[in-house]
């Protein structure tokens, strides 16, 4: 999967274990590194499980069009499809099987 980042700071946190642990603490930092490894290994978004522990899910409401994976409750890693154009299924939903580029936007408590 091709991964880009909203900011250089976010890229540093998501790319280096030392920065992740410093910014997020031990548990969240380790989970972030695990999720980044899973995302880097995936060919498309459909390769990431919607079941625990990653729990990939599409968000709704004012976050429609975004996805998240769980870190340490209640924190999530949030990202958007970065394909041009964004793959859409016939029913109007996002086509996870053809989303192979994402942009990580934030680490947030969305609750």
C-alpha positions in Angstrom: 0.0 0.0 0.0 1.2 3.5 -0.8 1.0 5.6 2.4 1.4 9.4 2.6 0.9 11.7 5.6 -0.9 14.9 6.4 2.2 16.4 8.0 5.9 15.7 8.5 5.4 15.4 12.3 2.7 12.7 11.8 5.0 10.9 9.3 7.8 10.9 11.9 5.5 9.6 14.6 4.1 6.8 12.3 7.5 5.9 10.9 9.9 5.7 13.8 9.4 3.6 16.9 11.3 6.1 19.1 9.0 9.0 18.0 5.8 6.9 18.4 6.8 5.8 21.9 7.8 9.3 22.9 4.6 11.0 21.6 2.1 8.3 22.4 3.5 6.2 25.3 4.4 2.6 25.3 1.1 0.9 24.6 -0.3 3.3 22.0 3.2 3.6 20.4 3.6 -0.1 20.0 0.1 -0.5 18.6 0.7 2.3 16.1 3.9 0.5 14.9 1.9 -2.8 14.6 -0.8 -1.0 12.5 1.7 0.7 10.3 3.4 -2.6 9.6 0.0 -4.1 8.7 -0.8 -1.2 6.4 2.6 -1.3 4.7 2.2 -5.0 4.1 -1.3 -4.8 2.6 -1.8 -4.5 -1.1 -5.2 -3.0 -0.7 -7.4 -1.8 2.1 -9.5 -5.0 1.9 -6.4 -6.9 3.2 -6.9 -5.2 6.7 -9.4 -7.1 8.9 -12.6 -5.4 10.0 -12.4 -7.7 13.0 -10.3 -7.2 16.2 -7.5 -6.4 16.7 -7.2 -3.9 13.8 -11.0 -3.4 13.3 -10.8 -1.4 10.1 -14.0 0.5 9.6 -15.4 3.3 7.5 -16.5 6.3 9.6 -19.8 8.1 9.2 -21.3 11.5 10.0 -18.9 14.4 9.8 -16.1 11.9 9.2 -17.7 10.2 6.2 -15.1 9.1 3.7 -12.5 8.4 6.4 -11.4 5.0 7.8 -9.9 4.1 11.1 -8.0 1.2 12.8 -7.9 0.8 16.5 -4.9 1.6 18.6 -5.5 1.7 22.3 -9.1 2.5 23.3 -10.4 5.1 22.6 -7.6 6.1 20.2 -7.6 5.4 16.5 -5.4 5.9 13.5 -7.5 7.8 10.9 -6.9 8.0 7.2 -8.5 8.7 3.8 -8.2 7.0 0.4 -5.6 8.8 -1.7 -6.3 7.1 -5.0 -7.1 9.5 -7.9 -10.0 9.0 -8.6 -11.2 7.3 -5.4 -12.6 3.8 -6.2 -16.4 3.7 -5.7 -18.6 0.6 -5.9 -21.8 0.6 -7.9 -23.8 1.0 -4.7 -21.9 4.2 -4.0 -19.7 2.9 -1.2 -15.9 3.0 -1.2 -14.3 0.0 -2.9 -11.7 -1.2 -0.3 -10.4 -3.9 -2.7 -9.2 -1.1 -5.1 -8.0 1.4 -2.5 -4.2 0.9 -2.5 -3.2 4.5 -1.6 -4.0 6.1 1.7 -3.2 9.4 3.5 -2.9 9.2 7.2 -4.6 12.3 8.7 -4.5 11.9 12.5 -4.4 9.9 15.7 -7.5 10.7 17.5 -10.2 9.8 20.1 -13.2 9.9 17.9 -15.7 9.1 20.7 
